Amino acid sequence: MKRLIIVVEGQTEEGFVKGVLCPHLNARSIYTSVIIVTTRRDALTGAKLDKGGGFWRNWDRDLRRVMGENSGPDVAFTTLIDLYGLPKDFPQLEALSRIGDTRHRASEVEDVISKQFGDRRLIPYVQRHEFEALVLASLGELARVLDAEDDLRGLEQLRSEIAAYPPEDVNDGPKSAPSKRLLARIPSYGKTLHGPLAVESTGLASLRAACPRFDAWVTRLEGL
Protein backbone atom coordinates (compact mmCIF):
# COMPACT_ATOMS: atom_id res chain seq x y z
CA MET A 1 0.00 0.00 0.00
CA LYS A 2 1.22 3.47 -0.90
CA ARG A 3 1.11 6.20 1.74
CA LEU A 4 0.30 9.83 0.97
CA ILE A 5 0.73 12.76 3.36
CA ILE A 6 -1.10 15.96 2.43
CA VAL A 7 0.17 19.19 4.03
CA VAL A 8 -2.58 21.81 4.10
CA GLU A 9 -3.14 25.44 4.96
CA GLY A 10 -5.81 25.22 7.65
CA GLN A 11 -8.83 23.53 9.22
CA THR A 12 -11.08 24.03 6.20
CA GLU A 13 -8.67 22.16 3.95
CA GLU A 14 -8.10 19.53 6.63
CA GLY A 15 -11.85 18.86 6.83
CA PHE A 16 -12.06 18.56 3.05
CA VAL A 17 -9.16 16.12 2.84
CA LYS A 18 -10.53 13.95 5.64
CA GLY A 19 -14.10 14.01 4.37
CA VAL A 20 -13.55 13.74 0.61
CA LEU A 21 -10.02 12.86 -0.50
CA CYS A 22 -9.03 10.34 2.18
CA PRO A 23 -11.97 7.95 1.59
CA HIS A 24 -11.51 8.18 -2.19
CA LEU A 25 -7.77 7.47 -2.13
CA ASN A 26 -7.90 4.93 0.69
CA ALA A 27 -10.30 2.88 -1.45
CA ARG A 28 -7.53 2.77 -4.06
CA SER A 29 -4.96 1.42 -1.58
CA ILE A 30 -3.38 4.85 -1.07
CA TYR A 31 -3.42 5.39 2.70
CA THR A 32 -3.85 9.14 3.05
CA SER A 33 -3.28 11.38 6.05
CA VAL A 34 -3.31 15.16 6.49
CA ILE A 35 -1.21 17.67 8.43
CA ILE A 36 -1.95 21.36 9.01
CA VAL A 37 1.09 23.61 8.80
CA THR A 38 2.28 24.66 12.25
CA THR A 39 2.79 28.38 12.76
CA ARG A 40 4.10 28.33 16.34
CA ARG A 41 5.56 25.76 18.74
CA ASP A 42 6.40 25.86 22.44
CA ALA A 43 10.07 26.81 22.72
CA LEU A 44 10.70 24.25 25.49
CA THR A 45 8.52 21.26 24.60
CA GLY A 46 8.14 21.67 20.85
CA ALA A 47 4.38 21.22 21.22
CA LYS A 48 2.19 22.79 18.55
CA LEU A 49 0.59 26.02 19.76
CA ASP A 50 -0.92 27.42 16.55
CA LYS A 51 -1.76 25.83 13.23
CA GLY A 52 -2.69 27.23 9.86
CA GLY A 53 -0.56 28.53 7.02
CA GLY A 54 1.32 31.68 7.85
CA PHE A 55 4.79 32.32 6.48
CA TRP A 56 6.34 30.08 3.84
CA ARG A 57 9.12 29.25 6.29
CA ASN A 58 6.49 27.32 8.25
CA TRP A 59 5.62 25.27 5.18
CA ASP A 60 9.30 24.72 4.41
CA ARG A 61 10.01 23.54 7.96
CA ASP A 62 7.05 21.17 8.19
CA LEU A 63 7.54 19.69 4.72
CA ARG A 64 11.21 19.01 5.37
CA ARG A 65 10.39 17.50 8.75
CA VAL A 66 7.66 15.25 7.38
CA MET A 67 9.76 14.11 4.43
CA GLY A 68 12.73 13.45 6.70
CA GLU A 69 10.64 11.40 9.13
CA ASN A 70 9.08 9.31 6.35
CA SER A 71 11.81 7.79 4.21
CA GLY A 72 11.53 5.33 1.36
CA PRO A 73 9.69 5.14 -1.96
CA ASP A 74 6.41 3.86 -0.50
CA VAL A 75 5.38 7.32 0.72
CA ALA A 76 4.50 10.46 -1.26
CA PHE A 77 3.73 14.02 -0.23
CA THR A 78 1.59 16.79 -1.62
CA THR A 79 0.45 20.29 -0.69
CA LEU A 80 -2.88 22.09 -0.69
CA ILE A 81 -2.04 25.80 -0.66
CA ASP A 82 -3.96 28.71 -2.16
CA LEU A 83 -2.58 30.74 -5.04
CA TYR A 84 -4.42 33.79 -3.70
CA GLY A 85 -2.55 35.33 -0.79
CA LEU A 86 0.67 33.36 -1.14
CA PRO A 87 2.94 33.96 1.87
CA LYS A 88 4.93 37.18 1.60
CA ASP A 89 8.18 35.25 2.07
CA PHE A 90 7.45 32.77 -0.74
CA PRO A 91 10.50 32.36 -3.03
CA GLN A 92 10.49 34.57 -6.16
CA LEU A 93 7.12 36.02 -5.15
CA GLU A 94 7.65 39.35 -6.93
CA ALA A 95 8.43 37.70 -10.27
CA LEU A 96 5.60 35.19 -9.87
CA SER A 97 3.12 37.97 -9.07
CA ARG A 98 3.83 39.57 -12.45
CA ILE A 99 2.49 36.50 -14.31
CA GLY A 100 -0.98 37.60 -15.35
CA ASP A 101 -2.32 34.22 -16.42
CA THR A 102 -3.13 32.52 -13.13
CA ARG A 103 -3.07 29.06 -14.71
CA HIS A 104 0.53 29.69 -15.68
CA ARG A 105 1.29 31.36 -12.35
CA ALA A 106 -0.03 28.40 -10.35
CA SER A 107 2.09 25.99 -12.39
CA GLU A 108 5.16 28.17 -11.91
CA VAL A 109 4.57 28.30 -8.15
CA GLU A 110 4.41 24.50 -8.11
CA ASP A 111 7.65 24.36 -10.07
CA VAL A 112 9.37 26.63 -7.52
CA ILE A 113 8.19 24.38 -4.69
CA SER A 114 9.40 21.27 -6.48
CA LYS A 115 12.85 22.74 -7.10
CA GLN A 116 13.15 24.02 -3.54
CA PHE A 117 12.84 20.52 -2.06
CA GLY A 118 14.32 18.40 -4.83
CA ASP A 119 12.43 15.29 -3.72
CA ARG A 120 10.67 13.31 -6.43
CA ARG A 121 8.17 12.03 -3.87
CA LEU A 122 6.72 15.55 -3.49
CA ILE A 123 3.77 16.47 -5.72
CA PRO A 124 3.20 20.21 -5.18
CA TYR A 125 -0.35 21.43 -5.69
CA VAL A 126 -1.52 25.04 -5.65
CA GLN A 127 -5.27 25.64 -5.67
CA ARG A 128 -6.38 28.25 -8.21
CA HIS A 129 -7.32 30.66 -6.72
CA GLU A 130 -8.20 29.27 -3.31
CA PHE A 131 -10.02 26.37 -1.66
CA GLU A 132 -13.27 28.31 -1.89
CA ALA A 133 -13.27 27.75 -5.66
CA LEU A 134 -14.50 24.27 -4.73
CA VAL A 135 -17.26 25.86 -2.65
CA LEU A 136 -18.30 27.92 -5.69
CA ALA A 137 -18.63 24.57 -7.48
CA SER A 138 -20.95 23.46 -4.66
CA LEU A 139 -23.49 26.29 -4.44
CA GLY A 140 -26.42 23.91 -4.85
CA GLU A 141 -25.40 21.97 -1.77
CA LEU A 142 -24.41 25.14 0.07
CA ALA A 143 -28.03 26.27 -0.24
CA ARG A 144 -29.08 23.12 1.61
CA VAL A 145 -27.01 23.97 4.69
CA LEU A 146 -28.20 27.59 4.90
CA ASP A 147 -31.59 28.58 6.28
CA ALA A 148 -31.60 32.37 6.82
CA GLU A 149 -33.46 34.20 4.06
CA ASP A 150 -30.77 36.84 3.62
CA ASP A 151 -28.15 34.10 3.23
CA LEU A 152 -30.20 32.38 0.54
CA ARG A 153 -30.86 35.65 -1.28
CA GLY A 154 -27.16 36.44 -1.19
CA LEU A 155 -26.32 33.00 -2.51
CA GLU A 156 -28.59 33.55 -5.51
CA GLN A 157 -26.94 36.92 -6.15
CA LEU A 158 -23.56 35.22 -6.01
CA ARG A 159 -24.72 32.52 -8.38
CA SER A 160 -25.76 35.20 -10.89
CA GLU A 161 -22.49 37.12 -10.51
CA ILE A 162 -20.30 34.14 -11.36
CA ALA A 163 -22.60 32.39 -13.83
CA ALA A 164 -20.30 33.16 -16.75
CA TYR A 165 -17.18 31.78 -15.06
CA PRO A 166 -16.02 28.27 -14.24
CA PRO A 167 -15.21 28.15 -10.48
CA GLU A 168 -11.44 28.09 -11.01
CA ASP A 169 -11.66 31.20 -13.22
CA VAL A 170 -13.23 33.43 -10.57
CA ASN A 171 -10.53 36.03 -10.11
CA ASP A 172 -8.21 36.70 -7.20
CA GLY A 173 -8.78 40.38 -6.43
CA PRO A 174 -8.87 41.50 -2.78
CA LYS A 175 -12.65 41.97 -3.03
CA SER A 176 -13.47 39.39 -5.69
CA ALA A 177 -11.56 36.26 -4.69
CA PRO A 178 -13.88 33.29 -4.03
CA SER A 179 -13.72 33.60 -0.23
CA LYS A 180 -14.36 37.35 -0.38
CA ARG A 181 -17.41 36.84 -2.59
CA LEU A 182 -18.83 34.20 -0.27
CA LEU A 183 -18.37 36.36 2.82
CA ALA A 184 -19.77 39.45 1.11
CA ARG A 185 -22.94 37.78 -0.15
CA ILE A 186 -23.69 35.25 2.60
CA PRO A 187 -23.63 36.96 6.02
CA SER A 188 -23.64 33.75 8.07
CA TYR A 189 -21.13 31.85 5.94
CA GLY A 190 -18.68 29.94 8.12
CA LYS A 191 -15.46 29.00 6.35
CA THR A 192 -14.72 25.93 8.47
CA LEU A 193 -18.36 24.82 8.73
CA HIS A 194 -20.39 25.51 5.60
CA GLY A 195 -17.58 25.16 3.06
CA PRO A 196 -16.53 21.58 3.90
CA LEU A 197 -20.17 20.49 4.34
CA ALA A 198 -21.17 21.80 0.91
CA VAL A 199 -18.09 20.42 -0.84
CA GLU A 200 -18.44 16.98 0.75
CA SER A 201 -22.14 16.80 -0.15
CA THR A 202 -21.41 17.81 -3.74
CA GLY A 203 -19.06 14.89 -4.17
CA LEU A 204 -15.72 14.43 -5.81
CA ALA A 205 -17.04 13.61 -9.28
CA SER A 206 -18.93 16.91 -9.59
CA LEU A 207 -16.02 18.91 -8.19
CA ARG A 208 -13.66 17.36 -10.71
CA ALA A 209 -16.01 18.05 -13.60
CA ALA A 210 -16.28 21.73 -12.64
CA CYS A 211 -12.61 22.28 -11.74
CA PRO A 212 -10.20 20.81 -14.31
CA ARG A 213 -7.00 21.86 -12.55
CA PHE A 214 -8.18 20.26 -9.34
CA ASP A 215 -9.19 17.18 -11.34
CA ALA A 216 -5.67 16.88 -12.81
CA TRP A 217 -4.21 16.88 -9.28
CA VAL A 218 -6.58 14.15 -8.07
CA THR A 219 -5.80 12.11 -11.18
CA ARG A 220 -2.09 12.36 -10.41
CA LEU A 221 -2.68 11.25 -6.83
CA GLU A 222 -4.75 8.30 -8.04
CA GLY A 223 -1.76 7.35 -10.21
CA LEU A 224 0.29 6.66 -7.09
N, C-alpha and C positions, 0 to 999 in steps of 0.2 A: 504493500500500500504506500502510495506517495503521500507525503505531508506537505501542507501549504500553510504558511503563516502570513496573515494579512495585517499590515500595520496601517492604522487609520487615524483620522484627524480628531474624532470626538465620539461622544455617546450616540449621536444620530447614526453615524456610519457603523458603529459597533452593533447597534440594534439591527440595522439592515443586513450586515454580514451574517449575524447569528440567525436572523429570521428567514433570510432568503438564500444567500449564497452557500452557507454551510450545509444545509440539507441537500441542496442540489449537487454540490461537489462531493459530499460524503457518499451519496448514492452511486457515485462513479469511482469509488475507492480512492478518493483524494481527501484524506482526513484534514479538515480545515479548522484553524483556530484564528483568533483575532486579538490584537493588542492595540490599545490606545497609546499614542505618543505621550510620554511623561514630560511635563513641563517643570516640575520641581520635586526634589527628593530631600529627605531629612539628611543633614550634613553628617550626623553621627551614625545613624542606623542604615541609611540608604533606602528607607521606606518611601514609597510613592506618596507625595502630598497633593499634587495637582496633576490632572491629566487633560490632554486636549490641545494638540497642535502647537501653537506658539512659534518660536523661532526655528529656522531650519536646523540649527545646531542640535535641537532636541531630536529631530528626525534622524539626523546623522548619527548621533550617539546611540539611539535605540536600535536603529537598523544594524549598526556595526555590532552592538551587543548581541542582538538576536541571531545574527548570522554567525558570530563567533561561538555562541553556545550551542548551535545546531549544525554540526559538521556533516559532511557526506552528501552524496548525490541524491539521496532519497527525500530530501526536503527542498522546497522552493519558497520564495518570498515574493510578496507583491505589496504595492502601496495603494491607498485610496486617499488622494489628496486633491483638493480643489485647485483648478487653474485660477479662478477668481480669488484675489487676496493672497497670492503666494507670499510666504514669509519674506520680510524685507531683507533678510540676510541670505536669501537663496542665491546660489552661484550664478553669475552672469545675468542677474535680474534686469539690469538696465537694457542690455542688448535684447533680451528675450521680450521685454515689454514693448519694444519697437516693432515687433512682428504683428502686423495688423490681422492677418488671417489666424483666428484662434485655433483652427484645426492644426495648422502648421506649428503654431506656438506651443500647443499642448504636446505635440510629438517632439519638438525640440527640447522642451522641459524634461520629458522622459529620457531623451538621449543624454542630457546633462547628468541626470540621476544615475543612469547606467554607467557612464564613464567615471563618475565620482567613486563608485564602489568597486567596479571591475570584477564583479562576481556574476558568472553566467546563470546562477540560480535565481537572481533577482529579476523580476518582471515588473518594471516601474509602470504604474498607471496613474494618469492625471485625469480627473473628471472635468469635462468641458460642460459648463463653466463651473458648476459646483454640484454637490449631491442633490440639491433641490431641483435640478433638471429632471431627475427621476420622479420627483413629486409632481412636477408639471405634466409628466406622462401618466399621472395617476389621479387626475382631477375628478374623474367619475367616482372613484373609491373614496377620495377625500371628502366628497359631498356626503357620503354615508356616515362619516364619523363626526360631522359637524351638525349642530342642531339650531344654533342661534340664527334668526332670520337675517341679521346684518352680515353674518359670516357667509351665508349661502348666497345673498345678493352680491357680495364682494367676489365670491368664487365665480359667479357667472360673468361678472365684469372682467375678471382676469381671463377667463376662458375666451371671451371675445377679443381681448387685447392681443393674445398670443396665437389666435386661430391661424394666422398665416405662417407661423414658424414651427418647425419641428422643435421638440423640447431642448435639444442640444444646441440649437441655433439662437435661443433667447440670449440676448447680449449680456455683457458683464460690466455695465456701467454702475456707478455707486448707488443709483436709484432704480436701476432696471435689471439688475442681476436677479436670477430666479428667487433667491431667498428674500430680497428686498421687495419684489412684487408680491410674494405671498404674504409677507408681514403688512404691507401697505393695504392690501385688499381684504384680508381676513383678520379682523381684530383679535380673535381668540386663538389664532394659529400658534401651536406649540411645536417648535422645531424637533424636540426629542420625543414628542408624543404622537402628533398627528401625521408627521412625515413618514416615519417607519410603518405606522399602521396602514396608511394608504398605499404605500409602495408594496408592502407584503401582500395586501389583499389584491392588488392589481396582478401580481404574479410575474415571474421572470420572463415568460414568453412574450407578454405584452410589452414589458419594459424593453426587451431586446429589439422588438419590431419597431418601436418608436425611437430608439436611441442607438444608431449604428455603431458609434465609437465604443459605447459601453458593451454592445454585443460582441465586438471584435475582441475586447478584453476577456469577456467570459469564455468565448471560444478558445482563446489561447490557454486559459486556465484549465478548461476541459481537456485540452491536448496533453496536459501533464500525465 
